[in-house]
């Protein structure tokens, strides 16, 4: 008797699983709409992620190279600013106690006048701030690019979109040109869309 109930339970479970499978096959899964907002948020969180979401993965190395190059220049200028600041403080006698200057800063303080050191220091500070602004602009450009690509994701650029410029040389045996009295040259423009 227990065996009979076990077979009945197994048959019911199999029937339930088969009906669930059949129902899942009848259901149509809607594709998610591509979102420019999602691409922008992804690029804001991780630069380049929005480009990957938009299918423009080839832009990621360009974005990373931009951040790397600009970041390198910013760090390099900041390092030089700090070195010239220390050299300037050594030259003017304003170096805080307990600060050990580098050999290069000591050499700079001996090689240059105070006004020259201040000029170099300000130049490196200005360049560092400029590269920080450029980095922010690059970050913003990354987000704008993700938004534009997100909006143009479904835009169809077919093969029928073309613009041609062709030269034209007309000989005198053509009736229109014979009336004008000679050869004519020109350009033809054709736009297909």
N, C-alpha and C positions, 0 to 999 in steps of 0.2 A: 504494500500500500504506500509506504514512504517513497519507494522507488517511483511509483506512478506520479506522486505529487512532485517529485524532483524533476521528472521529465516535463511535467506541465509547467513548472516554474521556468525551466530552461527555455521551453518553447515560447512562453510569454515574453521573456527577456529578449530573445532573438527577434520576435515580432516587433517589439518596441524599438529595438535598435534599427531594424530595417525600415520601419515607418519614419523614424527620425532622419535617416539617411535619405530616403525618398523625398521628404519634405525639404531638406536642405538643398537638394538638387533643383527643386522647383523654384526656390527663392532666387531672385535676381539681385545681385550685389551692385549697388550704385557706386560709381567711381567718385572718389573725393575730388572736389573742385580745387584747382591749383590756386593758392592764395599768395598774393604779393605781400600781404601783411605778415604772413608766417615767414616768408623769405627775409623780410626786413628784420624781424625779431631774431631770427637765426643768425643773420649777419651781425646784428648788434651784440649778441652774446658771444659768438665766436666768428671773427672775421673770415669770410670765405665759405661759411656753412650755407648761407643763402644762395650762393652761386652753385654749390653742389646740389641743393634742393631744386634749383631751376634747371639743372642739367648742364650747366656751363662750368664743369669741373676744371677745364683748362685755364680758367681765370685764377684759380687758387694759388698756383705758383707765383703769378704776377703780384697778387695781393701780399703773399708772404714775403716776396723779395722786396716789395715797397716798404713794408713794416720793418724788415731786417735792415735795409739800407738806411732808412731814415732814423731808425733806432740806434744804429751804429754811429751815425754822424752826431746824434744828440748826446750819446754817452761820451763820445770822444771829445766833443766841445765842452761838456760839463767837467770832464777830467782835466782838460787844459785850463779851464776857468779856475778850478780849485787849486791847481798847481801855481798859476800866476797870482791868485789871491794870497796863497801862503808866501810866495816870494815877495809880494808887495808888503805884507805884514812884517816880514823879516826886515825889509829895507827901511820901513817907517818905524820899526821898533814896537809894533803893536801885536806881536805874536803872543798868544795866551800861554800861560805857564802850563807845562805838562804836555804840550803839543810838540811832537818830534817831526820836524820838516824832512822831506826827502832830499837826497843829494842834488837832484835836478833843481828843486826849488831854491836851494842854497846857491847853486851855480848861477841860476837866473838872477837872483838878488844881487850877486856880485857883478854880473855882466851888464845890467841895465839900470837906468835911472828910475826913480820912483814914478815919474810921470809916464815913462814908457811902459813900465809894468802895469800901471793903472789902465793905460790905453789898451794893452793886450788883454788884460783881465775883462774889461768892459766889452771888448770885441768878442771874446769867447762866450761871455754871458749872453750877449745879444744873439749870437749864432745859435746857442743852445735853446733860447726861447723861440727863435724862428723855427728851428727843427721840431720843437714841441707843437707849435701851431700847424706846421706842415703835417705832422703825424695825426693831429686831430682832423685836419682836412682830408687826409687819406682814409681815415676811419669813416668819416662821413660819406666820402665818395664810394666806399665799399658798400655802405648801406643803400645809398641812392642807386647804385648799379644793381643791387639785388631787387630793389623795388621795381625798377624799369624792366628788368628781365622777367620779373614775376608778372607784370602787366602784359608784356609781349609774349608770354609763354605759349598762348594759343593762337597768336597772330600768324596767319598763313602767308608766307612769302613763296608764291609758286614760281614755276618756270616761265609763266606767261608775262611776268613783270620784267620789262626790258626797255632800254633806251639806246638807240643806235644813231650814230652820226656817220654818214657816208659821203664821200666826194662825188660830184657829178661833173662830167665833161660832155658837153653837147657839141656835136659836129654840125656843119652848115647844111647837110642834106636833110635834116629834120625840118619839117614845114614851119614850125614856130621860130626856129633859129634863123632860117633863110630869110624871113621877113625882117629880122633884126639886123641882118647883115654880117654875121660872123659867128665865131665860136664863143661859147659861154661856159664859165666854170662856176661852181657853187657847192653848197653843202645841203644834204637832206637830213632832216631830223625826224625820227620816228619813235613814238612812245607807245608801247604796248602794255596794257594792264587789264 
